[in-house]
Amino acid sequence: MYISNPLSGYPGEDKVAAAAYINKIIEREILRAPEQYLWMHRRFKTRPEGEASLYN
């Protein structure tokens, strides 16, 4: 288990910046222990016609 420092510099009302900020934190935590991430969740189940699956 890892305990990180409290978040600082959260972008507040800017929704796009806030999403990017949180996604960066999630990415950092996944990279810390990728074997523990729920990789089997297929978030993008469908693709545009003619596009290859992201999971093959």
Biotite code that builds the C-alpha atoms (Angstrom):
import biotite.structure as struc

atoms = struc.array([
    struc.Atom([0.000, 0.000, 0.000], chain_id="A", res_id=1, res_name="MET", atom_name="CA", element="C"),
    struc.Atom([1.258, 3.459, -0.863], chain_id="A", res_id=2, res_name="TYR", atom_name="CA", element="C"),
    struc.Atom([0.204, 6.636, 0.867], chain_id="A", res_id=3, res_name="ILE", atom_name="CA", element="C"),
    struc.Atom([0.854, 9.731, -1.214], chain_id="A", res_id=4, res_name="SER", atom_name="CA", element="C"),
    struc.Atom([1.069, 13.321, -0.141], chain_id="A", res_id=5, res_name="ASN", atom_name="CA", element="C"),
    struc.Atom([-2.145, 15.347, -0.229], chain_id="A", res_id=6, res_name="PRO", atom_name="CA", element="C"),
    struc.Atom([-3.049, 16.691, -3.659], chain_id="A", res_id=7, res_name="LEU", atom_name="CA", element="C"),
    struc.Atom([-1.880, 20.205, -4.357], chain_id="A", res_id=8, res_name="SER", atom_name="CA", element="C"),
    struc.Atom([-2.454, 22.521, -7.286], chain_id="A", res_id=9, res_name="GLY", atom_name="CA", element="C"),
    struc.Atom([-5.849, 21.069, -8.197], chain_id="A", res_id=10, res_name="TYR", atom_name="CA", element="C"),
    struc.Atom([-7.177, 23.147, -11.127], chain_id="A", res_id=11, res_name="PRO", atom_name="CA", element="C"),
    struc.Atom([-10.554, 23.871, -9.509], chain_id="A", res_id=12, res_name="GLY", atom_name="CA", element="C"),
    struc.Atom([-13.296, 24.999, -11.877], chain_id="A", res_id=13, res_name="GLU", atom_name="CA", element="C"),
    struc.Atom([-11.526, 24.105, -15.152], chain_id="A", res_id=14, res_name="ASP", atom_name="CA", element="C"),
    struc.Atom([-13.083, 20.700, -15.884], chain_id="A", res_id=15, res_name="LYS", atom_name="CA", element="C"),
    struc.Atom([-10.670, 19.758, -18.660], chain_id="A", res_id=16, res_name="VAL", atom_name="CA", element="C"),
    struc.Atom([-7.611, 20.631, -16.576], chain_id="A", res_id=17, res_name="ALA", atom_name="CA", element="C"),
    struc.Atom([-9.119, 18.845, -13.555], chain_id="A", res_id=18, res_name="ALA", atom_name="CA", element="C"),
    struc.Atom([-9.691, 15.656, -15.595], chain_id="A", res_id=19, res_name="ALA", atom_name="CA", element="C"),
    struc.Atom([-6.132, 15.791, -16.952], chain_id="A", res_id=20, res_name="ALA", atom_name="CA", element="C"),
    struc.Atom([-4.787, 16.322, -13.419], chain_id="A", res_id=21, res_name="TYR", atom_name="CA", element="C"),
    struc.Atom([-6.647, 13.316, -11.994], chain_id="A", res_id=22, res_name="ILE", atom_name="CA", element="C"),
    struc.Atom([-5.778, 11.126, -14.998], chain_id="A", res_id=23, res_name="ASN", atom_name="CA", element="C"),
    struc.Atom([-2.087, 11.929, -14.508], chain_id="A", res_id=24, res_name="LYS", atom_name="CA", element="C"),
    struc.Atom([-2.335, 10.859, -10.862], chain_id="A", res_id=25, res_name="ILE", atom_name="CA", element="C"),
    struc.Atom([-4.083, 7.609, -11.832], chain_id="A", res_id=26, res_name="ILE", atom_name="CA", element="C"),
    struc.Atom([-1.415, 6.967, -14.483], chain_id="A", res_id=27, res_name="GLU", atom_name="CA", element="C"),
    struc.Atom([1.357, 7.537, -11.933], chain_id="A", res_id=28, res_name="ARG", atom_name="CA", element="C"),
    struc.Atom([-0.229, 5.081, -9.486], chain_id="A", res_id=29, res_name="GLU", atom_name="CA", element="C"),
    struc.Atom([-0.739, 2.418, -12.165], chain_id="A", res_id=30, res_name="ILE", atom_name="CA", element="C"),
    struc.Atom([2.901, 2.729, -13.215], chain_id="A", res_id=31, res_name="LEU", atom_name="CA", element="C"),
    struc.Atom([3.948, 2.260, -9.599], chain_id="A", res_id=32, res_name="ARG", atom_name="CA", element="C"),
    struc.Atom([2.434, -1.270, -9.556], chain_id="A", res_id=33, res_name="ALA", atom_name="CA", element="C"),
    struc.Atom([0.988, -2.177, -12.994], chain_id="A", res_id=34, res_name="PRO", atom_name="CA", element="C"),
    struc.Atom([0.503, -5.812, -11.990], chain_id="A", res_id=35, res_name="GLU", atom_name="CA", element="C"),
    struc.Atom([-2.181, -4.703, -9.544], chain_id="A", res_id=36, res_name="GLN", atom_name="CA", element="C"),
    struc.Atom([-4.248, -2.702, -12.035], chain_id="A", res_id=37, res_name="TYR", atom_name="CA", element="C"),
    struc.Atom([-7.519, -4.158, -13.343], chain_id="A", res_id=38, res_name="LEU", atom_name="CA", element="C"),
    struc.Atom([-6.265, -4.604, -16.923], chain_id="A", res_id=39, res_name="TRP", atom_name="CA", element="C"),
    struc.Atom([-9.050, -7.003, -17.887], chain_id="A", res_id=40, res_name="MET", atom_name="CA", element="C"),
    struc.Atom([-11.678, -4.227, -17.862], chain_id="A", res_id=41, res_name="HIS", atom_name="CA", element="C"),
    struc.Atom([-12.465, -3.517, -21.499], chain_id="A", res_id=42, res_name="ARG", atom_name="CA", element="C"),
    struc.Atom([-13.460, 0.128, -21.313], chain_id="A", res_id=43, res_name="ARG", atom_name="CA", element="C"),
    struc.Atom([-13.667, 0.612, -25.086], chain_id="A", res_id=44, res_name="PHE", atom_name="CA", element="C"),
    struc.Atom([-15.885, -2.283, -26.127], chain_id="A", res_id=45, res_name="LYS", atom_name="CA", element="C"),
    struc.Atom([-16.777, -0.940, -29.556], chain_id="A", res_id=46, res_name="THR", atom_name="CA", element="C"),
    struc.Atom([-14.692, 0.665, -32.277], chain_id="A", res_id=47, res_name="ARG", atom_name="CA", element="C"),
    struc.Atom([-15.630, 2.576, -35.403], chain_id="A", res_id=48, res_name="PRO", atom_name="CA", element="C"),
    struc.Atom([-16.406, 0.341, -38.364], chain_id="A", res_id=49, res_name="GLU", atom_name="CA", element="C"),
    struc.Atom([-13.210, -0.974, -39.921], chain_id="A", res_id=50, res_name="GLY", atom_name="CA", element="C"),
    struc.Atom([-11.042, -0.165, -36.866], chain_id="A", res_id=51, res_name="GLU", atom_name="CA", element="C"),
    struc.Atom([-9.148, -2.972, -35.154], chain_id="A", res_id=52, res_name="ALA", atom_name="CA", element="C"),
    struc.Atom([-9.915, -3.980, -31.579], chain_id="A", res_id=53, res_name="SER", atom_name="CA", element="C"),
    struc.Atom([-7.730, -2.378, -28.937], chain_id="A", res_id=54, res_name="LEU", atom_name="CA", element="C"),
    struc.Atom([-7.530, -5.684, -27.066], chain_id="A", res_id=55, res_name="TYR", atom_name="CA", element="C"),
    struc.Atom([-6.123, -8.166, -29.598], chain_id="A", res_id=56, res_name="ASN", atom_name="CA", element="C"),
])
